[in-house]
Amino acid sequence: MIRVIIYEFGVPLICFILFSLLIYFGLKTKKTTRKRILFNGSAIFIAIFIFEIYSHIKNADHINNNASFSGSFYDTALVSGKKVGVGYGPKADTSFQVTATRKNNDSTIYEVKYSLKEGRRTIPNNNDSSKKSLYFLGGSHVFGDGLNDDQTLPYFINAHANNKYNISNYGFSGYGTHQALKLVETSILNQENIKTSSQSCAIYSFIPAHFRRAAGHVIWDPNGPLYEFENNELLFKGSFNENRLVKDNYVTKRVKTIWENSYLFKSIFSPNVKEKDVIRVSEMINVMNVRLKEQNIRFIVVLGRTDFENEHEQKLHKELNNHQIEHYFVSSIIPNFNEPDYTIVGDGHPNEKYNSALAQFIVDKLSKL
């Protein structure tokens, strides 16, 4: 609870403390000029304090500041520690099960278990001996945040396909396009037993948040892979941290978390998605498509979380068409995908009904070619 208060209300708390100190010293000093400076300075901090509190109250219906997360999934090095190449994620040389619970006030939103093996989420109905291979890439939607092992998208793929697929789920919470490409390069295409037949397919689940993630604008991914599009070529530059003047560490990460949770940051200082961020993502998706096709692996992009009316999203759609990349819109597959029937109520992530519907569509597409 204390942690939530610090992260959610850190900036207004700091402003109130600074306001109080400036008022105190202003009252103590006898010099008129110094008194004016201190009182005027305090006005700035009390103004920010009022703005933050007002914004929290105004947005109370849209966010839940009383959300709490518990269980062995969170802050566990085996799960979210540093991972070579992709920055962070489950350790590849262990197999284990973790718990995850989310509560809003006294209401339990979900209480689930995640099973992991070789750095990936396990699929209870997986067909390990099948020559029909599927590789899933993406973030929490693919990993299955808030869902048990038998409620994820890969699980329902096999449930609708009579368990005929050997599926590898490379998705993980908070991953973006940059991790998807790195996993294609270092994990999928480097497998000794890779199935290079027309029966293999890689499926990448994209949401607009991946623009910011691939640009390094999220607090949880300081060591993720950085790609830049320069001179008509996509180049790997190392990790985000390696390209920053000030490296993220324990202290700076927590300071940034407090700052980025503030409404002042969200209103004025939050980095906007730029055209180069869209180009970066579109080129990464194109490189995935080219390299997978070279190994005779079909590639499908599922575009979710939006109706793609934003100019950046429309540009990405245009680039996917230009590169003739197979892609489908969740909004066309599940028109009311954002409604409570298809989301975990109180959380917002896709639920098992959403995954089942999307899985049936994907299975139908896979069976036609």
N, C-alpha and C positions, 0 to 999 in steps of 0.2 A: 504494500500500500504506500509506504514511504517513497519507494522507488518511482511509482506511478506519479505521485504528487510532484516529485523533483523533476521528472522528465516532462510532465504535462504543464506544470505551473512554475518551472524553474525561472523563466525570464520575468514574469510578474513578481515573483518572490524577491529576486535580486533587485529589481527596480524599486520595490517597496522598501527594502533594506537601505538602498542607496539614498532614496528620498528621505527616509527617517534620519540618516546620518547627516545629510546636508542641512536639513532643517535644524538638527541639534547643534551642529557647529555654527550655523548661521545665527542662532539665538545666542550662542556663547560669545561670538566675536563682537568686538566693540567698534571695529572699523567699518564704516559705511560701505565702501567699495567692495570689500570682501564679503560683507553681508549680502549685498545685491547679487554678487556672482553666485554665492551658495544658494540663495533663494531661487534665482532664475534657473540655476542648474537643477534644483530639485523639481521644478515645474516640468522639465523634460521627462524625468523618470516617473513622476506621478501620472503624466499624460500617457506614457507607454503602459503603465500599470492598468489604468482605466480602460485603455484600448484592448488589452489582452483579456481582462475579465469580461468586458462587454462582448468580445468576440466568442469567448467560451460559452457565455449564456445564450448568445444569438444562435450558435451552432449546436446547442445541446441536443436538438432533435436529429441531427445528422451524424454526430459522433458519440462515442460512449467513453468518457474519461474514467469510468469505473471498471473497465475491462481488466481482467487479470489472467495471466497465463501461468500454468504450473505443469509440472511433470518432468521426466528425465530427458525429454526432447530439447528443452530450452537450456541454453548456457552449458551444454555438455560438449566437451572437446571432441569426443568420438563422432559427434553429429555435426557440429558447426565450427570445428577448429580449422586451422589452415590446411589447404589442400593444393598440392602442386598443380599448376596449370589453370585451374578454374577459380582459385582464390580461397574457397572454403567449401565445406560439405562433409558428408559421411566418409569415414575412413574406409578405404578399399580392402584392407586386409583383415577385417573383422565382420562378424555376423552378430546381430543383437536386436532386441526389441525395446522400444522406448514408449513412454506414455505422454499424452498431450491433453491438457484440460484447459478450456477457456470458460471463464465465468464473467458475466456482467452483473455487478452487484452480487446478489445471492442466487441469481439464475444461472444454471449450467447450460452453456451454449453447445458444447460438445465435450465428450470424455472418451478418447479413442487411443488406439495403439498403432504404432508404426513399426513394421518389421523391416529390417535392412540387412542386406547381404552383399558383400563385395562392393560397398559404396553406393548401392542402389536400393530403391524400395522393392520389396519382394511382391510377387504376384501369385496368390495362392493357387490359381488354376493354370499356371504357366505350363506349356508343353516343351520341356527342355530338349527333347529329342527331335522336335520338328525342324524341317528344313525351311519352313516358311517363317522368316525372321522379321520382327518389327522392332524399331528403335524409337523410343519416345524422347523428345527434347522439349524443354520449357521450364516454367517456374512452378509456383504452388498449385496451379490448376492441373498440371500433369502429375506432380508428386502426390497430390491429394490431401492438402491441408484440411484438417478437421474431419477426416474420413478414415474409417478402418480399412484394412488391406483389401477387403472384398467389396469396397465401394468406389474404388478409383477408376479412372478412365481405362487404363490398360486391362484391369480385371474384367470390365464389362465388354471390352473388345473380344476377349476369349469366350466370355459367357454367351455372346451373340454369335460366335463363330465356331461353336462346338469344340472349343479348346484346341484349335488347330495351329495356333501361333506360338513361336518361341519369342517372347517379348522381353526387351531390356528397357527399363524405365530410368532414363538418365535425368529426368526432371528433378528439381529440388527447389525448396522455398526461396524466393528472392532471386533466382537465376534469370538471366536475360539472353539476348541474341548472342552476346559475346561468349557466354559459357556454352551455348549450343554449338557454335562454330568450333570452339576449342575442343569440345567433346567429340565432335565429328572427326577432327584432325588427329586427336591423340588417343581416342578410345575406340570409336566405331571402325574407322578405316585401318587401324593398326591391329585389329584382332587377327590372331593366327587362323582362327576357324571361321572367319567372316564368310557369310553366305552370299556369294556374288552371283545371284541368279535373279530372274525376273520376279521371284517370290519374296524378295527382300524389299522393305520399305522403311524409310525414316519419316517420322511425323513430328513437325515442330509446331507447338502451340504458341502463337504470338498474341500479346496484349499491348496496348499503347504505352504502358509503363516501361516497356523494354527499351524505348527510345532513351529515357533518362538513365536506365540501368547500364546500357551499353556505353553511355557517355561518362560513367563514373560518378553520377550525381546522387548516389544513395549511400547512406551512412554504414550499412552493414557489409559493404563489399569493397574495402580499401585495397585488397590484393587481387581483385579480379583482372582478367586479361584485357588489355587496351589495344584496340585496332583503330587505325586511322586510314582514311582514303586519300592518298596523295599521288599526284601525277598519274591518275587513272589506274591506280593499283592499290589494293587493300594490303596494308602492312601491319604486322604484329609488332607492337612497341614495348612489350613487357607488361608489367602490372601497372595499375593506376598509381600506386604508391611510388613506384620507381620513377614516375614522370611528374611528381609533385615536389615543389620546393619545401613544403612542410609535410613531413610524413605523419600519417595517422598512427597514434599509439593509444594506450589505455585512457590517458587523460583527455587527449584531443577528441577522441571518439565520443566520450561522454559529454564534453562541452558542446560538440557539434550536434549531438542528439537533443540536448536541451534547447539550443538555438534553433534548430530546424523544426522543433515542435511548436515554436512560438508563431503566433499569427502575424507578427511583424515580419518575420522571415518569409512566411507563406504569401503575404500580401505584396511585399516589395522586393525581397532579395532572392527568392527562390528562382534558380536557373530555369529559363524557359527552353522548351525544345526548339532547336534551331534547324535550319535546312541541312546543315552538315551532319547533324545527328540522324536525320532521316536517311540521308545518303549513306552514312556509315552502316546503318541497319540493313538497308536494301542491298548494299554490296556484300555484307556478311551473309545474308540469305542467298544471294546469287552464287557466292563462292561455295556455300554448302551444297547447293543444287548441282553445280558443275562437278564438284569432287565426288559426290555420291553417284551421280549419273555415270562418271568415268568407271565406277566399280559396278555398274549395272544395278544400282540401288535406287528404287523409285523414291521421290521426295514429295511430300505433301505439307503445305502450310495451312494451318487452321487459324483464321483471324477472329479473335474473340473480344469480348468486353466492350464493344462499341458498334455503332452502325456505320462507322467510317465516313462521317460527314466532315470531320476536321480536315483542314488543308494538308497537314502533314500526313495524316492517314491516307488521304486521297492520293498523295504523291507516292507513298509506298505501294498502294494498289496499282498505280500506273506503272511503276517499275517492275512489279511482279508480272504484270501483263507483258511488258516489253521483253522480259527475259523468259517468257513462256513458262513460268513456274506454276505448277498445279496448286491452286489455293481455293479455299472455301470460307464463307462467312458464317459464323455461329448465328448471327442475326437472321440469316436465311434458313438455317437448319432448325433453330429454336427461336421463333419470333419473339416470344416473351421470356427470353433467357434471364432477364434481370428481376423477374417477379419472384416472390417468396417460394413458389412451388419449385423453383429450380436453384435456389440458393440456401445456404445454411443461415437460418434466421438469426440475426444478431451478430453475424460474422461477415457474410457477403460472398464467401467463396462458393464455387459450384457444389451442389449436393449430389447424391447418388442418382437422383432422377435426371438431372442434367447430364451426368456422365453416361448414363444408360442410353439416353436419346442421341447424344453425340456419337457414342460408340456404334450404335446401329447404323447411323449414316456412314461412318468410316468403313465399317465392315461391308456395307453395300458397294461403296466405291472400290474397295480393294478387290471385290469379287468380279468386277466388270472388266478389269484389265489384267 
